[in-house]
Amino acid sequence: MSEQKPSHEVKGIVLRALRQDCVKAQICRKVPKCFCSLKVPKNTVASIILKWNKFGTTNNLPSAGRPAKLSNRGRRAFVREVPKNPMITLTEFSCEFGTSYAYISSPELYSYTEGPEFLLNRKCFEEEFRTHVSDKKWTELDVAQHRAHAMRLLDGLEVITREKRLKVSRAILYMVQGTFAECSSEAEVQHWMRYNIFLLMDVGTFTALVELLNMEVDNSAACSSAVRKPAISLADSTDLRVLLNIMYLMVVTIQQEDPADSPEWRATRETFKTELGFPLYNNEPISVMLFGMVTKFCSGHAPHFPMKKVLMLLWKSILFTLGGFEQLQNIKVRKREELRLPPLPEDSIRVIRSMRAASPPASASDLIEQQQKRARREHKSLIKQDNLDAFNEKDPYKSDEPREDEDDNDDNDNSMDAEPFPMERDEVMPPLILHPPSERVNFPKGLPWAPKVREKDIEHFLESSRSKFIGYTLGNDTDTVVGLPRPIHESIRTLKQHKYISIAEIQIAKEDEFQKTPLSGGEEDVEMCSTELLYQGILPSLPQYMIALLKILLAAAPTSKAKTDSINILADVLPEEMPTTVLQSMKLGVDVNRHKEIIVKAISAILLLLLKHFKLNHVYQFEYMAQHLVFANCIPLILKFFNQNIISYITAKNSISVLDFPYCVVHELPELTAESLEAGDNNQFCWRNLFSCINLLRILNKLTKWKHSRTMMLVVFKSAPILKRALKVKQAMMQLYVLKLLKVQTKYLGRQWRKSNMKTMSAIYQKVRHRLNDDWAYGNDLDARPWDFQAEECALRANIERFNSRRYDNNQRNPDFLPVDNCLQSVLGQRVDLPEDFQMNYDLWLEREVFSKPISWEELLQ
């Protein structure tokens, strides 16, 4: 129960008593009267007196630290609406109730070491602004004056002097940051950020920034200077950081849609999205240029590149141009309609949102300890499931050891409701404990996923049935059932009822047809979408790009040890002067760990987005990228990442909320202490790290699905105990992809493993999609026999090379298939361009080669 608020009369009596000379006497005489006559608790009066003695006022003072992003009004709205729809996401809630959470810019762009540069940007802007406008603030000007000053700043980017150009760039960065000195709240900063960014976009600032970035990337003097330096710091990448900050904020802000946007802003967004995806900047998409910066950094030629900012801009550019997971789902539905395929059996995003996390399987030591606790514990009455859910959600990531109250419910796989996990959002509010028993949402009983069957599975089933009952086979015939028993007929009918034809199967069949009939097949109609243009841009150097991303991921992984030959990814976070006090060292340590976590988050999101979009565009594009990831040891790298205390990683508190933008430029900062840095924020877990873990698990699933050779790599690297430890994280989406990875290798782990992990087997059965006739639990099918794995990989590689050669390599076409002109008149009538020196000496050539040589007319006529 909250403390009762004292009335103004109580405050007045206490304050009058305190103002008089005999303070103690007055308090002793007045306090009993006031709380007796007004029926106010004595503790309330005592707290007022204590507050007066300590602060000299009885007004409510602001609390220390960053204020809650969710106001009391917003929290009451959550309490009213979330129980009606517990699976609602923050973006949906924001759109419905008009909140502005979706537009909060990510504070992860800036490191805490860059804090002093906010005031430097403001100074540069004000010096430039006051030379033209002296009597008004930026927020007081009209649209025409805003546009005129933006044009002046754009002209200033074209000066030759580097120092002047950097000063103008900082002024533009201050505009993009929302001219925060003239704002009184974070919401006001967000408003002016959005307005200023669309203004700068309208005058053509982004094109000028791309040209400047190209110039800085090709700056050989800066690269050679950085290579010679023994230690690289934040000052070596100042120009690049300023440009990347502006470009990132412009991409992220324009990407966000607002119902209140004007038609001009919406048109600007669509135009910008098209320009980012098409090769308009330097004849290549912006993503290809950023990939080039990544490879140049990893090769050691440019160690001063701010790699975190490059990767974040690359991620947001791909996300904006290609689309997120909801856009992917829409594209998939549209393509299936164009190919006249049946609709999807369910929406995977909705199914995952409705799933609930399961209790982690207990180890042998946990079971022994659990039995001892149960022997000592008195008999307890049964607890309702709703109360248990609410209890478990209080601190689901508190420790690796199971809690006492969890031990009673190990047999219940639904001990905790799932939290909706948005894959494309940077800032997420933690789920509230809202489970009124009368308003629970009832989901239909049964398995969450509809079963699927491939055409290949039906063929195998019919072949085995025919050879058993009839004694002969019919090849790929799936319609003839003559001579088979009636139960087999019903089985075939059930299998065909759940048959699923994927877009990839259609694409592979079309590619095989093109390869078989290169002349009669005609020209392929390739849709030049953003995904196709991006693949064409990165195709020549895709293996190098994948190796570079995995190198940075290895350097940023918490399990990797510092080596002399590893790349330095801390160039854009280390200050020029190293810390001298304990507090500064702790702050830098938090900044470095946060820096690595953000890099892992960006790389995992880039790889997953590319894999999903390439697979939907053409399956061989996906296979090409996936194969080079496998060749670059992506599978053992991800397993190495998860071979740690994953609970500690997800509950890590490597953030200082009061130093995040825009809070740090709007409010007065409280004094930081070693205790406050060590305590961190109040969040029970870090969404950033959970996001990264789920992305990496999804990448691992993409690489190993239907690839038995890669599944054997999971078995060889002993991934089962590593993945089983990851099940301790009670998040439904993460558990789903862990269980998928365990399912594909169960048939290779042996009977003893399956016998001792029956709870995991049960969770797989409940949560993972069933493939009819898939003998995943016992391994009796032919696919479990590991003898053609190398041939399978080589055949896939040959198919990929033929696809890339046919569609993209026009110079390497087979000469046997090129058209030949057999007409003598046509060949002799062709115009041949002769070189200039030959035309000048044509008479000499005729004399030497024609007139001076005898001609044997008899041989010519024969």
Secondary structure, DSSP 4 states (H G I P E B T S, - for coil): -PPPPPPHHHHHHHHHHHHSS-HHHHHHHHHHHHHHHTT--HHHHHHHHHHHHHHS--SPPPPSSPPPSS-HHHHHHHHHHGGG-TT--HHHHHHHHT--GGGPPPGGGS-GGGTTHHHHHHHHHHHHHHTT-SSS-GGGS-HHHHHHHHHHHHHHTT-S-HHHHHHHHHHHHHHHTT-GGG-SSHHHHHHHHHHHHHHHHHTTHHHHHHHHHHHHHT-HHHHHHHHH-SS--GGGGHHHHHHHHHHHHHHHHHHS--TT--HHHHHHHHHHHHHHHTTTSTTS-HHHHHHHHHHHHHTTS-TTS-HHHHHHHHHHHHHHHH--HHHHHHHHHHHHHHTTPPPPSS-HHHHHHH--B-PPPP-HHHHHHHHHHHHHSPP-----HHHHHHHHTT-TTS-SSPPHHHHTTTT-TT-BPPPP--TT-S--PPPP----GGGPPPPPSS-SS--BB-HHHHHHHHHHHHHHHTS---TT--S--TT--HHHHHHHHHHHHTB---HHHHHHHHHHHHHH-TTTT--------HHHHHHHHHGGGHHHHHHHHHHHHHHH-TTPPP-TTS----TTTS-SS---SHHHHHHHHHHHHHHHHHHHHHHHHHHHHHHHHHHHH-HHHHHHHHHHHHHTTHHHHHHHHHSS-HHHHHT-----GGGSTTHHHHSPPPPP-HHHHHH--S-SS-HHHHHHHHHHHHHHHHHHTT-HHHHHHHHHTTHHHHHHHHTTS--HHHHHHHHHHHHHHGGGS-HHHHHHTHHHHHHHHHHSPPBTT--TTT--SGGG-TTSHHHHHHHHHHHHHHHHHHHH-GGG--GGGS-----HHHHHTS--PPPHHHHHTHHHHHIIIIITS---HHHHH-
